Amino acid sequence: MGALVSVSPPLSEIFGRLTQLVEDSVRSPHTKRAYRRELRRFLSWWCVPNRSTPFTKALVNQYISELSGGGGSTSSVRIALTAIRRLADEAADNGLTGQEVPGTLSRIKAPPRRGRRLGRWLSVEEASKLADIPDGKTRRGLRDRALLATLIFGGLRRAEAAGLRFENIQMAEGRWAIVDLIGKHDRIRTVGIPDCCKGRIDQWAEASGRHSGRVFVAVNKADITWGEGLTPQAVRDIVNRYASLLKLPVAPHDLRRTHAKLAFKGGATAHQIQRSLGHASLATTERYLGTDFDITDAPGDHVRLLLEETNSEDQDESHLST
């Protein structure tokens, strides 16, 4: 088992290097943070004074069992197990464990998913109120109005909005669009935006004097712009601040869902929404649409068959004779 069998102080240094290798194996900064958090939690649990169990399937099984029994959410337990499996892969690749360890960990059963949180969608009225609530008389308010419009009309992820540059906003095929937007897994796409959204970006650009580089930057209490750009966390904080004023329990990703659902209700096709959002799978887009069963417009109403009409009285008598 090598160095990972011991729980002596040097383990922390080895564990830290392996954790970095695990983080380097994924692209998403959110996934990196989640793996780092779960692996540190695992190390803290493993290194208690009375536990000297080697890094084996039995150890990990015990940990996952305690996580599940301790009230941990299914998603967090599954993330923890995935992170530990990746840790085993890196340990084996670096000669710190036997090659059999990753294989044994792959046989640990993850807790079953018990449904999927779909998030929340805003109605047209709610989305309109949210987009209009920032003060349009200040630079900060103009920035936030432009940011919220970009999230709602463009369906951008918060990291995409934070990294948006003026150079990405161009005329394409006779309309304004965000071109060459690099999204999740480095997928590149173009997102059309309506004139009202471009108008809000223009208002912010004029007030801030910014026409190149990152679109959204910090604004201090004196209403002066500074810095090179917002962070994804800052985008989240801005959305949360205005949502709380309206008592709307929404997050930036809920605005992405809202974009999808309102676009679909407005007549956009699911495939076009999929391309705009940058989803690899249409199934993912369909979850964003959150389409409810509509009894007033049932699928059967669109099945165009010509059936012989039956008198309602004859139908009743036929029913009674059977």
Secondary structure, DSSP 4 states (H G I P E B T S, - for coil): -GGGG--STHHHHHHHHHHHHHHHT---HHHHHHHHHHHHHHHHHHTSTT----SSHHHHHHHHHHHHHTT--HHHHHHHHHHHHHHHHHHHHTTSS-THHHHHHTTSPPPPP----------HHHHHHHHH-S-TTSHHHHHHHHHHHHHHHH---HHHHHH-BGGGEEEETTEEEEEEEE-GGG-EEEEE--HHHHHHHHHHHHHHT--SSBS--EE-TTS-EESS---HHHHHHHHHHHHHHTT----HHHHHHHHHHHHHHTT--HHHHHHHHT-S-HHHHHHHHTPPP-GGG-GGGG---------HHHHHHHHHH-
